[in-house]
Amino acid sequence: MTDRITVEELAELMKKSAGVTVAPDELRQQDTAFATLGVDSLGLLGIVGELENRYGTPMPPDAERSKTPRQFLDLVNSALMTGA
């Protein structure tokens, strides 16, 4: 486990926590919304919860309101790197 979440890890989390299978390449597209990928707010909340359990630290409050995978990764990775 690293201190950064990759698109591959996010794709795995989306499948595990939200039941949505997405290729990592799709997550690399800057403007693809979670809603377009089939991830709703409860699915995103499940992903956030899984990350909190994995890292033993709360994720930023805005993480569960992220609109795109890129926005989510930027926010979560920034928090993990600063230890917030």
KAQUILIN-V930729 format. One record per helix or strand. SS is the DSSP state (H for helix, E for strand). FROM is the first residue (numbers start at 1). TO is the last residue. Records with the same first field share a line. If there is no record, write none. Layout:
BEGIN
SS: FROM-TO  FROM-TO
END
This chain:
BEGIN
H: 7-18  24-27  34-37  41-55  61-65  69-82
E: 33-33  68-68
END
